[in-house]
Amino acid sequence: MEIETISEDGKKALVALLNKAIQVEYGVMQNYPRIIDYLVNYEKINDEMFVSDLERLGKDSVRHLGWIVDIIKSFGGESIWQMNPIERLFDARKVGNQQLEKEKMAVEMYKEAIRLARGNMVKVKVEDFSGKLIRTNKHGLQEEVIEASEVIDRLERIEVDEINHVKTVHGMLATYDFLKDKET
């Protein structure tokens, strides 16, 4: 059987790009519970939709990071990321604007990852072994092969989510401004 997968050069380039995306977008995700606590308890933002949107952004980030790490591992790479803690008291508007820019950058990175994957597709012969696609590599070892369409579908899903995140964060910033202006 023959399938399309990503070339070795394409895999290396995707691993590098996806690790860059991890650095750009996911360094703050462990801070979402603290950010929510700060906004609700310190800044007194009690808008249910605002908090729900922020919780969803955090959950999506965790899910996306898992997908990206899985892709990187399936290509034989290693994910590289670090957590970026924020100060106990912070400028919520500034953090929000920074996150908006990161979301916009992430959209562009995932668009580039999709182009990269599509531009590096190659056909390979595989065998089905217990539900996995296996081929024998140039060293005579068997390895699992991931279909290019599977990777592209996952990247497209993340891209769509990131486009929605840009809209969500933009709306959250407008809500934040509205609620803060109401206080004065």
Secondary structure as UniProt FT lines:
FT   STRAND          2..6
FT   HELIX           8..25
FT   TURN            27..28
FT   HELIX           29..31
FT   HELIX           32..37
FT   HELIX           38..42
FT   HELIX           48..74
FT   TURN            75..76
FT   HELIX           92..119
FT   STRAND          121..125
FT   STRAND          127..129
FT   TURN            130..131
FT   STRAND          132..136
FT   TURN            138..139
FT   STRAND          142..144
FT   HELIX           148..183
//
